[in-house]
Amino acid sequence: MLDVKDSVNRLAWTTEHHFLHIQARHDFMRAWAVQFEMAYTDFRVIQMALQLGGEHDLLKRFAAAYEAVYAYEYAFAAGGLAGFDEQFADKMADYQTAEQTLLKIIDEIKALQPA
């Protein structure tokens, strides 16, 4: 598998910190939006590495887990706390489950990275 350690580490950090940011009810800020956009780039880099490495099952699970987290993050990116609450006010436990699932899959990808 291609060495994509930086993308893997950044995506893990962003996934965790964005969840904690929203869970703590912090307001939307420009840095959050930049991180959100960069996380998508990291996702695509990892996705490409998994494709090239023939890791099709892991790729499928990774993409599904990322898309689940993306839905929550996009609601916040597009509408701040009000936009998030409009769609997911009573779904924080589901968001946390999605976040934890993605982080576990990211750990699997980390294990495939060259030393």
PyMOL commands that set and color helices and strands:
alter all, ss='L'
color gray80, all
select helices_A, chain A and resi 5-23+30-52+56-88+92-112
alter helices_A, ss='H'
color red, helices_A
deselect
rebuild
show_as cartoon
